[in-house]
Amino acid sequence: MAIVVQLDVMLARRKVRSRELAEHVGITEANLSLLKQGKVKGVRFDTLERICEYLQCQPGDLLAWQPDDGSAAG
């Protein structure tokens, strides 16, 4: 996976529980868990916006690009 979700890191930094965030965002804890694990294919911008609002962070604080092993540029 080239995009790495770092939501668990931000939750720890902000000392926020997954349950609190899920309630604010309006998604289930199960779906939030899947997002934290990077097991989703996409995330809606309004969901991302609510997460960032609650955690007072930027989308780039939650998502990082990491090259796949063996990938070549160009």
N, C-alpha and C positions, 0 to 999 in steps of 0.2 A: 504494500500500500504506500503510495507516495504522499498522501495527506495524512498526517498524524493528529489525532484529537488529544489535546492536553487539558481537557476540562477537569479531570481529577486533580491536576496540579493547581489550577486556579481555585477549585473548591477548597483545597487544603490551605492555600495562601489566605483566602478570605474567611476561613473557619466557618464554612457554610455546609450544611448537610444536604445530601442529594434530595431528600424529601422536601426540604424548604424550597429548593430551587424548582423542583418539579411542580409544586403547588403554585408558585409564582408564575411560571411559564405556561402552565395549563397542559402539561403532558404527564403521562404516567411515570412512576419511578422505573418501571421496566423499560420504557422507551428511552428514558434518560440514561439508564445503565447501558443500553445498546449504543447510544451515542458516545458515552465515555469510553467504551471499548473499541470504538471505531468500526462497529459492525453495521453501520447504516451507509446507504449509497448516496444520501443527500440530506440536507437540512434546510428547512424553509427559512427565508430571510427574517420573517417576523418572529420565528422561534429563536433564531440567533440574536436578534435584536433584544428580545426579552431576557435572554441569558446574560447578554452584555450589560443591560440595564441593571439587573439585579446584582451582578458581580462587579459592576463599575469597572469594566475592562473593554478592550478593543477586540474585534474578531481575530486579529492576528495574535492575541494572547492565548486564544483557544485552539487555533489551527496552525500547523507548521507543515512545510513541504520537506519531505525527505526522499532523496533519490532511491529508487529501487536498486538492489544489487544487480550489477551487470548491465545497467542502462547506460547507453552512450548518448552523448550530446550530438546534435547536428542532424 
